[in-house]
Amino acid sequence: MQVFVKAVIAYQKKLNSSTTSVPRPLKLDQAMEKKRKNIIRSFFLARNIYTTGQRMNPSKESELQAGAEFLEV
């Protein structure tokens, strides 16, 4: 999971340094919107773990899985 956390931070830095405009979001069906929210939550948790330096709560590990799977694709 440490690799995932570092990947999230690197991706966030890449987005922040990008000067291109962000396209308008697509209209997603309910299932895709739920997946999107899970991935965003996963990235948010990973960023917080990284920036605060706190140990990960084992109950939250499953929430990071969605983001890890997203980055594997």
C-alpha positions as CSV (number, residue, x, y, z in Angstrom):
1,M,0.0,0.0,0.0
2,Q,3.0,2.3,0.5
3,V,3.5,2.3,-3.3
4,F,-0.1,3.2,-3.8
5,V,0.2,6.2,-1.5
6,K,3.3,7.4,-3.2
7,A,1.6,7.0,-6.6
8,V,-1.4,9.1,-5.4
9,I,1.0,11.9,-4.3
10,A,2.9,11.8,-7.6
11,Y,-0.3,11.9,-9.6
12,Q,-1.6,14.8,-7.5
13,K,1.6,16.7,-8.1
14,K,1.4,16.0,-11.9
15,L,-2.2,17.4,-11.9
16,N,-1.2,20.5,-10.0
17,S,1.7,21.2,-12.3
18,S,-0.4,20.7,-15.5
19,T,-1.4,23.8,-17.4
20,T,-4.0,22.1,-19.6
21,S,-7.6,22.8,-19.0
22,V,-9.7,20.1,-17.3
23,P,-12.5,18.8,-19.6
24,R,-16.1,18.8,-18.5
25,P,-17.0,15.6,-16.6
26,L,-19.0,13.0,-18.4
27,K,-22.5,12.0,-17.2
28,L,-22.1,8.6,-15.4
29,D,-24.7,6.0,-14.6
30,Q,-25.3,5.2,-10.9
31,A,-22.9,2.2,-10.8
32,M,-20.0,4.1,-12.4
33,E,-20.6,7.1,-10.2
34,K,-20.4,4.8,-7.1
35,K,-17.1,3.4,-8.4
36,R,-15.8,6.9,-9.0
37,K,-16.6,8.0,-5.5
38,N,-14.9,4.9,-4.1
39,I,-11.7,5.7,-6.0
40,I,-11.8,9.3,-4.9
41,R,-12.3,8.2,-1.3
42,S,-9.4,5.8,-1.6
43,F,-7.1,8.6,-3.0
44,F,-8.2,10.9,-0.2
45,L,-7.3,8.3,2.5
46,A,-4.0,7.5,0.9
47,R,-3.1,11.2,0.7
48,N,-4.0,11.7,4.4
49,I,-2.0,8.7,5.4
50,Y,1.0,10.0,3.5
51,T,0.8,13.6,4.6
52,T,0.1,13.0,8.3
53,G,2.6,10.1,8.6
54,Q,0.1,8.2,10.6
55,R,-0.2,4.4,10.5
56,M,-3.0,3.0,8.5
57,N,-6.0,1.7,10.4
58,P,-6.5,-1.9,9.4
59,S,-10.2,-1.4,9.0
60,K,-9.5,1.3,6.3
61,E,-7.2,-1.0,4.2
62,S,-10.1,-2.3,2.2
63,E,-11.1,1.3,1.3
64,L,-7.6,1.8,-0.3
65,Q,-8.1,-1.3,-2.5
66,A,-10.3,0.5,-5.1
67,G,-7.6,3.1,-5.7
68,A,-4.9,0.4,-5.9
69,E,-6.9,-1.5,-8.5
70,F,-7.5,1.6,-10.5
71,L,-3.8,2.4,-10.7
72,E,-3.1,-1.2,-11.8
73,V,-5.2,-0.8,-14.9
